Amino acid sequence: MEFPAYLATMPMHAITEIHGEPGLLARFRLEIEAFDEAARDRLTEALDLAADLHRDDRRVREPYLNHLLRVAIRLMHHYQVRDVDVIVAGLLHDAVEDHPAELAGLDPGSGADATPAALAALSDRFGARVARLVAAVTNPAYDPGRDRDEQYREHVAASLEREPWARVIKVSDFTDNGVGVIHTVGPKVARAATKYRPLVPVFRDLVARPDTPLSPPVKQHILAQLDLAEERFSAILDHPT
């Protein structure tokens, strides 16, 4: 399939709407041309694993892989990340949370918590640092007696406090969910706004911290995206249809 020469300059949700998963894959390949061969091989291996694990998953109207591609492309293009471990973890940030048994090679029906084995498998394949970053953005088991969204916010704040690079991955994920909420349809729209709006000030604080490993212009870009996400969340929640 041929894509326009300006694919590298197109907004990612525009690529998604016009060219779908093939377009995002082409954009990903354009982005990784800036890396050496060993890094490209490692990034391609992580992409292949993500595609396999999430092959049957969907996000409303699209394959789940689209979300993972946008997270990784945003890291490379908009955040100027050249740390391969971070991009690999971005591609695989939902792997342990969504497919721990499959990742660990265990029986999904066993009922056992496969998370430790999944993280160990990720460490064996991509290194301990990748596994640690993925662990930092993986939701824990929730207490059914407490509000789930409140527990999620507590986890995000505590986990990202300890891992500056995990903040970068999570904010790319959050931006895709937040700024991209206008590309979602159905009940998920209000649900996402309710879950994510209270996290905007948390991410503003984390992004602005001196130990968050991004340049000042990138931080300003992210802060503007967080403002846009908050504006969209507020429009959804303050003016329900």
N, C-alpha and C positions, 0 to 999 in steps of 0.2 A: 504494500500500500504506500502511495506517495503522500507526503505531507507538505504544506506550504513552507517556503524558506523562512518565514517569520515565526515558525513554531516555537523557537527558542525565546521569543519575546511575548508570546501569548499568555494571558492570565490562565492559571491552571484550571479554574472552573469553566473557562471558555473552551479550553482543550477538551475537557470532560464532556461538555455538552455537544461539541461539534464532531470530535474525533473519537471519543470514548477511551476505553482501555488501550487500544493500539496507539492512540495519539500520546497518551501519558507514558507508555513504554518507550516510544520514540523520543520523547522529551527527556526521559531519564537517561537514555543512552547518549543523548547530546551532552547532558550535564557531566556524565562520568568520563567524557573524553579528556577532561582537564586533569585526570588522575593517571598515574603510571599503570603499567600492565598488571602488576600484582594487585594493586588496589582495585582496578576494574574487575579482575577475576573474583576478588573477595565480595565486592558489591553485587556482582551478578549472581554469585552463589547465594547470598542472602536474599536477593530478589526471588530466585528460583524456589527457595525454601518457603518464603512468604506466600508465593503464588500457589504452591502445593498445599500448604496448611489451610489457606483461606479459599481454596478453589470452589467450595460450595457456599461460601458466605456472601451475603448481600447487605448493602446499606440502602434501604428503601428502593431506589430506582437503579442502582448501579452495583457492579461487582465490588466487594470489599477491598480488593487489591487497589482500586482507584484511590481510596483514602490513604493507603500506605504509600503509594507512589507520590501523592501530593505532599505528604509529610516529608518524605525524603528529598524531593525536588526543592521544596521550600527551604530545607536545611542547607542545601548546596547553593541554590541560586540567590535567595533573599537574605539568608543569614550568613552566607559566605563561609560555611563550615567545610573544612578540608580534613577533619579528623575522621578517618574511615570507621573507627569503632563507633562513633556517634551516629553516622549515617546507617551503618549496619543495624544498630540498635533501633534507629527510627523505622527502618523497614520491618523489623521484627517486634515492635513495641507491644503488639497485642497477641503475639504468638503464645506466650506462657499463660496469659489470662484466658484466651479463647480455646486453645488446643493443647493443653499440657500433656495429656495422655498420648496423643499422636506424636507430639514432639519428643516425648521420652520413650516412645516405643512400647507403651503399656496398653493394657486392655481398658478402653474407655468405660466399660461397664463394671469395672471392679469396685467402684465406690471409694477407692483410696484417693487421698490428696496427691495428685501427680506433680504439683508445683515444684517441690524440691528436685525431683528427678528431671523435670523439664529444664530447670535452670542449670542443672549439672550437664545435661546434654548440650545446651546452648554454650556453656563454658568450654566443653570439650571441642566443639566445632569452631567456635569463633573467639574464644578466649574469655578469661575471667572478667575482664572489664566490660565487655559487651553484656555478659550475663548480669553483672551488677547494675548496669544502666537499665536493662530491661526490668529487673526486679524492682527498681526504684519507681517505675511507671506502671507497675502491675498492681491492680487493686487487690487488697487482702480479702479474706473471708469476713463478711459483715455480720454484726450482731443483729438478729432478726427483731430484737426488742427495741432497737433504736432507729431513728430516722436514717434512711439509707443515704440520702444526699448530704446530710450533715457529716456522716462518717466518711463519705467520699472527700469532702472538703478538708476534713481533719487529716486524712491520709495524704492528700496532695501537699498540704502545707508542711507536714512533718517530713515526708519523704524527700521533697525537693529542697528542703533546708540543708540536707546533708550532701546532696549531689548536684553541684552547679551545672554539669553537662546534661544531667537528666532534666533540668529546668528547660534547657534549650529544646530537647526532644518534646517535652510535654507542651511547651508553648506552641510549637508547630502543630501538634495534634489539636490543641485547644483552638488555635486559629482556624484550622480546617473545619472544626465543628461549629465555632462561633461566628466568624465572618461568613462561613459557608452555610449558615442556617437558612439563608434565603433560597438555597438550592434544594432544600428538603421540603417534603409535602406530608400532609396528614398529621395525626396526633403527635408524631415525633417532634414537630416544630415547637409547640408549647412545652413539651417535656424537656427538650434540650435547653430552652430559654430558662426554665425554672431551675434546672440543675446547674447551669453554667454561669448565670448572671452574677451570683454571689462570689464567684471565683475571680472575677475581673480585677478587683483591688488586690487580691492575693498575688496574681501574676504581675500586676504593675510593680508591686514591691519587689518580687523576686527578680524580675528583669532588670530593674534599676540598680540592683546591688553591685558593688564594685567587683565581687568575685564571680559574677555571671560572665562567662568567657566570650563576650561578643563586643564588637566595636561600638563606639557611641552612635554612629549613623544607623547601624542595624538595630540598636536598642530603640532609637527614635522611631524607626519604621515599625517595630513591634508594638510600641506604645500607641502609635496611631491606629494599628490594626485592632488593638484591645479597645480603644475608644469606639471604633466602628462596630465591633462585636457588641459592646454594651448598648450602643444606640439601637442595634437591631433587636437585641433581647428585650429592651424596654418597649420598643414599638410593638413587639409580639405580646408581651404580658400586660402592658398598660392599655392596649386597644384590641382586646380579643374579638374575634369575629363570631 
